[in-house]
Amino acid sequence: DTAVSQTPKYLVTQMGNDKSIKCEQNLGHDTMYWYKQDSKKFLKIMFSYNNKELIINETVPNRFSPKSPDKAHLNLHINSLELGDSAVYFCASSQDPPWRGPGDEQFFGPGTRLTVL
Amino acid sequence: AQSVAQPEDQVNVAEGNPLTVKCTYSVSGNPYLFWYVQYPNRGLQFLLKYITGDNLVKGSYGFEAEFNKSQTSFHLKKPSALVSDSALYFCAVRDRGDSSYKLIFGSGTRLLVRP
């Protein structure tokens, strides 16, 4: 069984469209994350949720809206897609919230490659 | 502000030779340090972490890393490289005292192990 899964794996769309990426983890973890990896492989945190509550909200355009219907799911909705949104988006999860201890290792999904034309 | 530097974009080694992937960090307080590996078209996988205690940390697949507080470094090492170790390696840091809880990643180092 896949621990952290993302759908879709590839997403090609036109500028201006709205799209969503879904993430699910079956590890029983409390905390989930969204990262963006650009074409130079630079990885940056976007959001983090703990038990459906937002705990990290980086400076990203408000066109990006995360939603956590339950602690096993964290979806990412992107409005009015722009060329610069093209990247690989990774979902991740960890057992505990970061304030609880030294920092659990994070388990990453396989990524969603978003291409905006 | 916390930051991580991986000074080498790429490291090339021959199979069987020792390898080192360099990482230096900057935090205002004490760090939590991590190494992750990314294989092509895959997500990142955790290798090892330094929290406290022994400066030499052992991790998965025979990798280890040494925490050096005076040099603010956390270099990744392996005594004998395998071709299958070829991948992209990321160092990451979190400042224990930082209430933002963010994990900051370096820019990554590509390791190529030639047969």
Interface residues (C-beta under 8 A of the other chain):
Chain A: V4 K40 K41 F42 L43 K44 I45 S48 I55 I56 E58 F90 A92 P97 P98 W99 P102 G103 E105 Q106 F107 F108 G109 P110 G111
Chain B: Y32 F34 Y36 Q38 N41 R42 G43 L44 Q45 F46 K49 I51 T52 L88 F90 R94 R96 S99 S100 Y101 K102 L103 F105 S107 G108
